[in-house]
Amino acid sequence: MIDSVSGTRTDTESRRSGRAVSSVDDAVMSMADFYSWFNTRTRANSFQVERIAFADLSGWGFDPDTGNLVHESGRFFSLEGLRVRTNRSWVSEWGQPIIVQPEIGVLGILVKRFDGVLHCLMQAKMEPGNINGVQISPTVQATRSNYLRIHGGAGTKYLEYFRPGSRGRVLFDGLQSEQGSWFLHKRNRHIVVETDDDVPVDEDFCWLTLGQLHRLLLLDHMVNMDARSVLSCIPPALTGPHDEHAGDDSFTHAVLRSLAGHGTAVHESGQILSWLTEVRARQELVQRRVPLMHLVEDGWRTGADVIDHRDGKYFDVIAVAVQGSNREVTAWTQPLLAPKQAGLLALLVKRIGGTLHALVQARSDAGMLNVAELTATVHCQPGNYADTPPEHRPPFLDYVLTAPACRVRWDVLHSEEGGRFHHAQNRYLMLEVEDELVAPDDRYRWMTLHQLTSLLPHSNYLTVELRSLVASMRSLTPRM
Amino acid sequence: MIDSVSGTRTDTESRRSGRAVSSVDDAVMSMADFYSWFNTRTRANSFQVERIAFADLSGWGFDPDTGNLVHESGRFFSLEGLRVRTNRSWVSEWGQPIIVQPEIGVLGILVKRFDGVLHCLMQAKMEPGNINGVQISPTVQATRSNYLRIHGGAGTKYLEYFRPGSRGRVLFDGLQSEQGSWFLHKRNRHIVVETDDDVPVDEDFCWLTLGQLHRLLLLDHMVNMDARSVLSCIPPALTGPHDEHAGDDSFTHAVLRSLAGHGTAVHESGQILSWLTEVRARQELVQRRVPLMHLVEDGWRTGADVIDHRDGKYFDVIAVAVQGSNREVTAWTQPLLAPKQAGLLALLVKRIGGTLHALVQARSDAGMLNVAELTATVHCQPGNYADTPPEHRPPFLDYVLTAPACRVRWDVLHSEEGGRFHHAQNRYLMLEVEDELVAPDDRYRWMTLHQLTSLLPHSNYLTVELRSLVASMRSLTPRM
């Protein structure tokens, strides 16, 4: 099914080699072997990224009529202007550059059971915007053109497992959104396929258990955004029956109970849907694409090698030249969106009746397709609010920034999509809060993890950032 | 809770007056009384609609820079141009006028049990585009401004039942799409609230059972589009346990089994979601708003009193002056979209293992928000295909047009939204087909009614036309 490639090993071989040193985890590869393999792949996939002037981009240029930054083929993506009108009380209208990419790509993870334990086929992949080059990515990240084989060529490894009529069982298949403040209506198809085949494992790939992925998710810049996002979609049934007493402590019990949908939720699921419908109907979000050159009046300036905002906030648009060793095309140039500072994604959680509840907010971003989506309790780039009056600062921002260490359940830096963003990093935090903490307004609701994940089969409910947080919790299995 | 209005009667009074003549149906009002009441309301709500020139519109005009037809307040809706690019083999790119209305309105039905039997509070309401003036509409049809009470004023009757914190129980609350070929990304909030209050019944309102509504749904131009759409969303649990042996014949049994989710579906629900995701990811649908005046190159002409296409197909845009007796504003002018001919919506069904399955297609229309939605087996304006080569005519169109009468389970003309469309009517057909009929390509799937209705809590799965068909089947209760 897959052509034999130099350096591939069969599952049986992978399993044998890993088996000898795996004891804690029923994994085909030990964590020590994983790190050796990952370091080797990082060195093998060396590449250079250099900032260049827009004039030095190859195939990319500014449209003379609009000032939009476009590719001459009309493919890939473009940078355009978006004008937004809302009924918010603070900054209700604005214009901003936005990435327009109407195409839906495919992000797939191939899974397989070894001795009954679920493993995910993950890739060590470099992206030009990554802060550290190579990160763990899904089995497949493919554009629609690759998927439909419009342009012929070698194609993407393992893509055949994700096509209709493949021999695998489709366990999840849905469209999920990406960053609403940087993308206009962008979505990717997330697909999880289980196979029983003896899969040849290419040298850039390895099988990891959910428990192993959970550990890797606690490391900075290790698991890329696409991987986190697809991992969040793995159906609970796949991770085996959640034995809610299997964890080491009562916090883990509360997480597992919450994932399994046991215990009583504060709000019924129908009430949650009604609340979100009310927010979406009440929220004005009028989006109008405008020529990028019209954003001058909003403070956006186009220079020789950067598009930026006069206040030094939000993000820049830059151009880079990439020289890599492990891509179909080994050298290319492209624009990237470079945020001015790291974002903060903090999920406040508490145990209610022994079941973990997360305080989610319904958030409306400039480029969202469906008005509002659920996201973390705090979701912002704090620097953008440095000069904002206290009453318009994001609720809980200061609470989170000053929270005592004993409340922090995890605290990790993850990268956002390195194919579009340059050094975009967010701090992901989970904080367990005191009982008396209440939601500040009607934009917030306490939900169980089961309630959150049961919305994932349908599009545009959870932001990509909230899915990252969910991924960490979903991979928390009793057998870690 | 509701101000006492001249002509209102309490539930107790309604119930008493209806009770005496109701025997077949446990309804508070007999069908005979309903027709008397409806005829009275039709006469009371008399109004005139006259075509006028665009220049005679009050508050509306063509924007000099774009040629878009807009209201001077920036509110209501506008007529703009839309350019669409797809990867279809036939007519892959085109430009067309489209209604842009980013606001989400509220369509609500208040329900209440009388002696345990569910009743819906329905309104006799006139809309300027209706072919016959007054039709049965939901309890509430409100714009967001009405809902948020932005403009003050008398307000919409019964609207308080649909606000957060009302005393009712919210039984359904979700966003649903409208016609994708005429509207850009339009959706309305559909909400069903159950009350135990003694509700004063205004003279334009009456309580009807689902069985009564089912009968009315078989009449031409009786139940308006908004009512059909909200009725389709009434949760099955509300209509009482479906006794699948209660019907008179095996066809009714098969419908009730299908609604109840009993029996085996041809495809599992996960497979259906995966199939629809595949269609959405594969289908190109690039939408770009353009000035209406740019559509000249697509054959659209703007005259003194009509915008039309040089081929005489699709639809016109016209202007009307309305003089009515039963609206807050008693006289006004507005544009309307006037289809050139009636549409055809045919749902092919068959019994598979004793459970009714419907053959739905995943259809992609110019203005859809989510690329593709499920709709009837045949969904078109046949006249638009008069000169189309046979291989590009919609599958089953000729089959339906020549089907023998014995296969027809129902055949009725319904109006589409009379507030936006002028004399827009569609023929809704349900045909039971022979066993050997198979889906022509991967755009079609056999689904049970339970599978269809379980998608309704989430947005943009079923077109408004398919929801009309579902409404007729959902209201088919054992107690008719």
Chai-1 contact restraints between the chains, C-beta under 6 A:
chainA,res_idxA,chainB,res_idxB,connection_type,confidence,min_distance_angstrom,max_distance_angstrom,comment,restraint_id
A,P102,B,V286,contact,1.0,0.0,6.0,A-B,restraint_1
A,I104,B,A281,contact,1.0,0.0,6.0,A-B,restraint_2
A,P164,B,E278,contact,1.0,0.0,6.0,A-B,restraint_3
A,V170,B,S274,contact,1.0,0.0,6.0,A-B,restraint_4
A,D173,B,S274,contact,1.0,0.0,6.0,A-B,restraint_5
A,D173,B,T277,contact,1.0,0.0,6.0,A-B,restraint_6
A,G174,B,T277,contact,1.0,0.0,6.0,A-B,restraint_7
A,L175,B,T277,contact,1.0,0.0,6.0,A-B,restraint_8
A,R189,B,T277,contact,1.0,0.0,6.0,A-B,restraint_9
A,R189,B,A281,contact,1.0,0.0,6.0,A-B,restraint_10
A,L273,B,P457,contact,1.0,0.0,6.0,A-B,restraint_11
A,S274,B,V170,contact,1.0,0.0,6.0,A-B,restraint_12
A,S274,B,D173,contact,1.0,0.0,6.0,A-B,restraint_13
A,T277,B,D173,contact,1.0,0.0,6.0,A-B,restraint_14
A,T277,B,G174,contact,1.0,0.0,6.0,A-B,restraint_15
A,T277,B,L175,contact,1.0,0.0,6.0,A-B,restraint_16
A,T277,B,R189,contact,1.0,0.0,6.0,A-B,restraint_17
A,E278,B,P164,contact,1.0,0.0,6.0,A-B,restraint_18
A,A281,B,I104,contact,1.0,0.0,6.0,A-B,restraint_19
A,A281,B,R189,contact,1.0,0.0,6.0,A-B,restraint_20
A,V286,B,P102,contact,1.0,0.0,6.0,A-B,restraint_21
A,P457,B,L273,contact,1.0,0.0,6.0,A-B,restraint_22
A,H458,B,H458,contact,1.0,0.0,6.0,A-B,restraint_23
